[in-house]
């Protein structure tokens, strides 16, 4: 396969994955999103197309040194398999975000190669610097000043930690950047502020539900934060 053709196939896979995450996010339950509750037939067709493309592209992803393994306190999984399958939302959402980032890196590497040259899979024929073979995404809230580990790529589990307040700060930033309508954005931010103020009180659950309902049309932008937010429900 030439570099040009490989770039085209990866770009097609990336575009279809973005279409998939949009439909999939719109199809989740608005209160406690785990699996799609609507659009099952359309989503199934997307699964089939993406899985078939992944089967072709996987050896090239490996050859390009793209990390694939993600993990949290409960175990590890393959980010690419999760992204193109009916995985639980808190795992699938973070997997898709990681995969989309990896695909951009792959396209960037291919941009530096001659487009009409062959892209061989043999190690000795091409010089591509291998990336660390683990993507770690750990959400673990503990103690009075709970912390959550967010996505990091490393061989170890030594990833940075942030406070609950920083989680809300990152959610706020994602909403500001990801919601184009100013009126809707302000309404979502108001719900987010109310939820943050209610941490460790009996009002947190209804405030959480109100926020999730408000941001329902933009669920994909907050999916990476759902594990951290839902763990706060148990405090």
C-alpha positions in Angstrom: 0.0 0.0 0.0 1.4 3.4 -0.9 1.7 6.2 1.7 -1.0 8.2 -0.2 -3.5 5.3 -0.1 -2.8 4.6 3.6 -3.3 8.2 4.5 -6.6 8.2 2.6 -7.8 5.1 4.4 -6.8 6.4 7.8 -8.5 9.7 7.1 -11.7 7.8 6.0 -11.6 5.8 9.2 -11.0 9.0 11.3 -14.0 10.8 9.6 -16.3 7.9 10.1 -15.3 7.5 13.7 -16.1 11.2 14.3 -19.5 10.6 12.7 -20.0 7.6 14.9 -19.2 9.3 18.1 -21.6 12.1 17.3 -24.5 9.7 16.6 -23.5 7.4 19.5 -23.3 10.4 21.9 -26.7 11.6 20.9 -28.2 8.1 21.4 -27.1 7.7 25.1 -29.3 7.9 28.1 -29.2 11.5 29.4 -29.0 10.7 33.1 -26.6 7.8 33.5 -25.1 7.2 30.0 -23.8 3.6 29.6 -25.2 2.3 26.3 -27.2 3.8 23.4 -30.9 3.7 23.9 -31.9 4.8 20.3 -30.6 4.6 16.7 -29.4 1.0 17.2 -29.6 0.0 13.5 -27.6 3.0 12.3 -25.0 2.5 15.1 -24.7 -1.2 14.3 -23.9 -0.4 10.7 -21.2 2.1 11.8 -19.8 -0.6 14.1 -19.5 -3.0 11.2 -17.9 -0.5 8.8 -15.4 0.7 11.4 -14.5 -2.8 12.6 -13.8 -3.9 9.1 -11.6 -0.9 8.4 -9.8 -1.5 11.7 -9.1 -5.0 10.6 -7.2 -3.7 7.5 -5.5 -0.8 9.3 -4.5 -2.5 12.5 -1.1 -3.8 11.2 -0.3 -0.3 9.9 -1.2 1.3 13.2 1.1 -1.1 15.0 3.8 -0.4 12.5 3.4 3.3 13.1 3.8 2.7 16.8 0.4 3.9 17.9 -0.4 3.0 21.5 -3.5 1.0 21.9 -3.9 -0.2 25.6 -5.8 1.9 28.0 -6.5 1.2 31.7 -8.0 2.3 34.9 -8.3 1.0 38.5 -10.5 -1.9 37.3 -8.4 -3.3 34.4 -7.1 -2.7 30.9 -8.6 -2.8 27.4 -7.8 -2.1 23.8 -8.8 1.5 22.9 -9.4 0.7 19.2 -11.6 -2.4 20.0 -13.5 -0.3 22.5 -13.9 2.6 20.0 -15.5 0.5 17.3 -17.7 -1.8 19.5 -20.7 -1.6 21.8 -18.5 -1.0 24.9 -19.7 0.8 28.1 -19.8 4.5 27.6 -17.3 5.6 30.2 -14.7 3.4 28.6 -15.7 3.8 25.0 -15.9 7.6 25.2 -12.3 8.0 26.5 -11.1 5.4 24.1 -12.5 7.3 21.1 -10.9 10.5 22.2 -7.5 8.7 22.5 -7.9 7.0 19.2 -8.8 10.2 17.3 -5.7 11.8 18.8 -3.6 8.8 17.7 -5.0 8.9 14.2 -4.0 12.6 13.8 -0.5 11.6 14.9 -0.4 8.8 12.3 -1.5 11.2 9.6 1.2 13.6 10.7 3.9 10.9 10.4 2.7 10.0 6.9 2.7 13.6 5.8 6.5 13.5 6.2 6.9 10.6 3.8 6.9 10.5 0.0 3.2 10.0 -0.9 3.8 7.6 -3.8 6.3 5.4 -1.9 5.3 2.0 -0.6 4.6 1.7 3.1 6.1 -1.7 4.0 5.2 -3.4 7.3 8.6 -4.8 7.8 10.6 -3.1 10.5 13.9 -2.9 8.6 12.4 -1.0 5.6 11.1 2.1 7.3 12.3 4.3 10.1 9.3 5.2 12.3 10.0 6.0 15.9 7.9 3.7 18.0 5.6 5.3 20.6 5.1 4.0 24.1 2.8 1.0 23.9 0.4 1.9 26.6 -2.3 4.6 26.9 -3.3 5.0 30.5 -6.6 6.6 31.5 -7.2 6.2 35.2 -10.1 7.8 37.2 -9.7 7.3 40.9 -11.3 9.7 43.4 -10.2 9.3 47.0 -10.2 11.1 50.3 -11.4 14.5 51.4 -9.5 16.2 48.6 -10.3 13.6 46.0 -8.1 13.3 42.9 -8.6 11.9 39.5 -5.9 10.7 37.1 -6.7 11.8 33.5 -5.4 10.5 30.2 -1.7 10.0 29.9 0.6 7.9 27.7 3.4 6.2 29.5 4.9 2.8 30.2 4.1 3.2 33.9 1.2 4.2 35.9 2.9 7.4 37.1 0.4 9.8 35.8 -0.4 13.3 37.1 -3.3 13.8 39.5 -5.7 16.7 39.7 -8.3 17.8 42.3 -12.0 17.7 42.0 -12.0 21.5 41.5 -9.6 20.9 38.5 -12.0 18.3 37.1 -14.8 20.9 37.1 -12.4 23.4 35.6 -11.6 21.1 32.7 -15.3 20.3 32.2 -16.0 24.0 32.1 -13.3 24.6 29.6 -14.7 21.7 27.4 -18.1 23.3 27.5 -16.8 26.7 26.6 -14.9 25.4 23.7 -17.4 22.7 22.5 -20.8 24.5 22.8 -21.2 27.1 20.0 -24.6 28.6 21.0 -24.0 31.3 23.7 -27.4 30.9 25.3 -27.1 27.2 25.6 -23.5 27.5 26.8 -24.5 29.8 29.7 -27.3 27.5 30.7 -25.0 24.5 30.9 -22.4 26.5 32.8 -25.0 27.5 35.3 -25.9 23.9 35.9 -22.2 23.0 36.2 -21.6 25.7 38.8 -24.6 24.5 40.8 -23.3 21.0 40.7 -19.8 22.0 41.8 -21.2 23.9 44.8 -23.3 20.9 45.9 -20.3 18.4 46.1 -20.7 16.2 49.2 -24.3 17.3 49.9 -27.6 15.6 49.4 -28.2 18.0 46.4 -25.4 16.6 44.3 -27.4 13.9 42.6 -30.2 16.2 41.4 -27.7 18.8 40.4 -25.7 16.2 38.5 -28.8 15.0 36.7 -29.8 18.6 35.8 -26.3 19.2 34.3 -26.4 16.0 32.3 -29.8 16.9 30.9 -28.6 20.4 30.0 -25.6 19.1 28.2 -27.3 16.1 26.5 -26.9 17.5 23.0 -23.2 17.7 23.5 -22.6 14.5 25.5 -19.4 13.6 23.6 -17.5 16.6 24.9 -18.0 15.5 28.6 -17.8 11.8 28.2 -14.1 11.7 29.2 -15.1 13.3 32.5 -18.2 11.1 33.3 -16.2 8.5 35.3 -14.8 11.2 37.6 -18.2 12.9 38.0 -20.1 9.7 38.7 -17.6 8.7 41.4 -18.4 11.9 43.2 -22.0 10.6 43.5 -20.7 8.1 46.1 -19.0 10.7 48.3 
